[in-house]
């Protein structure tokens, strides 16, 4: 060695194990929650849209929706009615509303 102190080679560090990101024996398709349901009745009748999709005229009974928040629009042009509301549905739950305009 030329004038420098001799240094041992650094010990090889063990290779880190890859993080386990894959679920164990659980297919990802089983993670979806069962739907909740939405029931609404209005007087006078209204056309019901959920998240921009027309689902029918009131009464709408036990309409299946995915868990979470949804935007509901109620319309009756003949009676000059247009109301927007938000519902939050839990898996397996039935959310009911009854409105008079």
Residue frames relative to the residue before (quaternion, step in Angstrom):
aa qw qx qy qz dx dy dz
X 1.0000 0.0000 0.0000 0.0000 0.00 0.00 0.00
X 0.3652 -0.7491 0.5135 0.2045 3.51 -0.94 0.79
X 0.8637 -0.1940 0.0749 0.4592 3.55 -0.25 1.27
X 0.6591 0.5018 -0.3389 0.4460 3.60 1.10 -0.18
X 0.5450 -0.5957 0.4640 0.3645 3.56 -1.17 0.42
X 0.4652 -0.6727 0.4999 0.2849 3.50 -1.07 0.77
X 0.0841 -0.7904 0.6057 0.0354 3.58 -0.91 0.93
X 0.4367 -0.6752 0.5107 0.3044 3.58 -0.94 0.80
X 0.5781 -0.5630 0.4509 0.3815 3.53 -1.16 0.52
X 0.5117 -0.6398 0.4569 0.3465 3.60 -0.94 0.76
X 0.5288 -0.6245 0.4700 0.3307 3.55 -1.09 0.75
X 0.4844 -0.6550 0.4902 0.3099 3.55 -0.98 0.78
X 0.3486 -0.7305 0.5496 0.2070 3.56 -0.75 1.07
X 0.5207 -0.6179 0.4615 0.3661 3.60 -0.99 0.65
X 0.5252 -0.6357 0.4606 0.3284 3.57 -1.00 0.78
X 0.4604 -0.6727 0.4872 0.3133 3.60 -0.87 0.86
X 0.4641 -0.6637 0.5067 0.2955 3.54 -1.04 0.75
X 0.5022 -0.6401 0.4654 0.3485 3.61 -0.95 0.71
X 0.5363 -0.6221 0.4589 0.3388 3.55 -1.05 0.77
X 0.3918 -0.7137 0.5285 0.2404 3.55 -0.96 0.82
X 0.0155 -0.8300 0.5564 -0.0359 3.53 -0.23 1.26
X 0.6007 0.5669 -0.3669 0.4279 3.58 1.19 -0.25
X 0.4514 -0.6688 0.5022 0.3111 3.60 -0.89 0.81
X 0.4430 -0.6982 0.5017 0.2541 3.53 -1.11 0.67
X 0.8539 -0.1514 0.0547 0.4949 3.56 -0.54 1.22
X 0.5822 0.5403 -0.4030 0.4546 3.59 1.04 0.70
X 0.2743 -0.7635 0.5542 0.1862 3.61 -0.35 1.10
X 0.5469 -0.6538 0.4188 0.3131 3.57 -0.98 0.84
X 0.5796 0.6071 -0.3872 0.3815 3.62 1.14 -0.40
X 0.6541 0.5233 -0.3268 0.4377 3.63 1.16 -0.37
X 0.5305 0.6550 -0.4093 0.3492 3.62 1.21 0.04
X 0.5347 0.6240 -0.4191 0.3862 3.63 1.20 -0.27
X 0.3779 -0.7239 0.5333 0.2207 3.54 -0.95 0.94
X 0.5611 -0.5682 0.4592 0.3892 3.60 -1.15 0.49
X 0.5673 -0.6209 0.4042 0.3595 3.63 -1.06 0.59
X 0.3615 -0.6314 0.6225 0.2883 3.46 -1.45 0.13
X 0.3632 -0.7302 0.5357 0.2188 3.57 -1.26 -0.03
X 0.1848 -0.7753 0.5978 0.0865 3.55 -1.17 0.67
X 0.0572 -0.7730 0.6318 -0.0111 3.54 -0.90 1.06
X 0.0941 0.7964 -0.5932 0.0708 3.58 -0.88 0.92
X 0.0206 -0.7571 0.6529 0.0079 3.53 -1.19 0.75
X 0.0462 -0.8012 0.5966 0.0059 3.58 -0.98 0.83
X 0.1460 -0.7414 0.6425 0.1274 3.51 -1.32 0.40
X 0.4728 -0.3138 -0.7936 0.2194 1.60 -1.23 2.14
X 0.7387 -0.4021 0.2870 0.4585 3.58 -1.31 0.11
X 0.0690 -0.7653 0.6363 0.0686 3.54 -1.28 0.43
X 0.4430 -0.6200 0.5664 0.3139 3.53 -1.31 0.42
X 0.2354 -0.7978 0.5473 0.0921 3.57 -0.81 1.06
X 0.0401 -0.7605 0.6480 0.0089 3.56 -0.94 1.00
X 0.1144 -0.7703 0.6246 0.0580 3.57 -0.98 0.89
X 0.8381 -0.0679 -0.0165 0.5411 3.56 -0.69 1.18
X 0.7485 -0.4320 0.2136 0.4555 3.57 0.95 0.93
X 0.6614 0.4737 -0.3087 0.4928 3.60 1.28 0.02
X 0.3930 -0.7122 0.5288 0.2421 3.59 -0.73 1.05
X 0.1297 -0.8141 0.5637 0.0506 3.57 -0.78 1.06
X 0.7366 -0.3811 0.2215 0.5129 3.60 1.23 -0.12
X 0.5592 -0.5702 0.4784 0.3652 3.52 -1.39 -0.11
X 0.5692 -0.5883 0.4406 0.3685 3.55 -1.18 0.59
X 0.5424 -0.1838 -0.8187 -0.0405 1.45 -2.11 1.33
X 0.2016 -0.7171 0.6529 0.1374 3.57 -1.16 0.74
X 0.0872 -0.8331 0.5460 -0.0094 3.58 -0.59 1.16
X 0.8697 -0.0820 0.0057 0.4866 3.54 -0.90 1.12
X 0.1617 0.7862 -0.5701 0.1753 3.54 0.80 1.07
X 0.3834 -0.7511 0.4808 0.2401 3.65 -0.63 1.05
X 0.0265 0.7788 -0.6247 0.0500 3.57 -0.95 0.98
X 0.5487 -0.6028 0.4584 0.3542 3.56 -1.15 0.58
X 0.5890 -0.5679 0.4206 0.3920 3.61 -1.10 0.55
X 0.6165 0.5388 -0.4195 0.3919 3.55 -1.11 0.77
X 0.6860 -0.4802 0.3470 0.4222 3.57 -1.32 -0.12
X 0.0498 -0.7807 0.6229 0.0036 3.55 -1.16 0.75
X 0.3442 -0.7142 0.5719 0.2105 3.56 -1.15 0.71
X 0.1101 -0.7934 0.5985 0.0168 3.55 -0.77 1.11
X 0.0958 -0.7763 0.6221 0.0356 3.57 -0.89 1.01
X 0.1455 -0.7751 0.6137 0.0381 3.55 -0.90 1.07
X 0.0478 0.8272 -0.5544 0.0775 3.60 -0.68 1.09
X 0.0835 0.7309 -0.6761 0.0411 3.51 -1.21 0.76
X 0.2620 -0.8173 0.4900 0.1528 3.60 0.04 1.27
X 0.6233 0.5662 -0.3437 0.4157 3.60 1.03 -0.74
X 0.7577 0.3108 -0.1809 0.5446 3.59 1.11 -0.66
X 0.4624 -0.7191 0.4147 0.3117 3.58 1.32 0.39
X 0.4081 0.6944 -0.4782 0.3501 3.57 0.96 0.95
X 0.2051 0.7196 -0.6520 0.1221 3.54 -1.03 0.89
X 0.1203 0.7889 -0.5883 0.1305 3.54 -0.49 1.22
X 0.1718 -0.7667 0.6126 0.0858 3.55 -1.05 0.86
X 0.0330 0.7833 -0.6190 0.0478 3.54 -0.97 0.89
X 0.3099 -0.7258 0.5770 0.2103 3.57 -1.25 0.31
X 0.1205 -0.7671 0.6259 0.0729 3.55 -1.04 0.83
X 0.1800 -0.7482 0.6250 0.1312 3.57 -1.20 0.51
X 0.0995 -0.8301 0.5486 -0.0097 3.54 -0.40 1.29
X 0.2509 -0.7473 0.5974 0.1469 3.55 -1.02 0.86
X 0.6562 -0.5181 0.3800 0.3956 3.54 -1.21 0.56
X 0.8367 0.1747 -0.1517 0.4964 3.58 -0.84 1.02
X 0.5973 0.5831 -0.3538 0.4221 3.60 1.26 -0.22
X 0.2428 -0.7292 0.6151 0.1761 3.57 -1.23 0.54
X 0.1531 -0.7735 0.6116 0.0647 3.57 -0.64 1.19
X 0.0747 -0.8107 0.5806 0.0040 3.58 -0.75 1.08
X 0.0154 -0.7679 0.6403 0.0109 3.55 -1.13 0.76
X 0.0510 -0.7516 0.6568 0.0334 3.52 -1.18 0.70
X 0.0061 0.8231 -0.5635 0.0702 3.58 -0.61 1.17
X 0.1282 -0.7447 0.6478 0.0962 3.53 -1.22 0.63
X 0.2243 -0.7939 0.5561 0.1012 3.56 -0.90 0.97
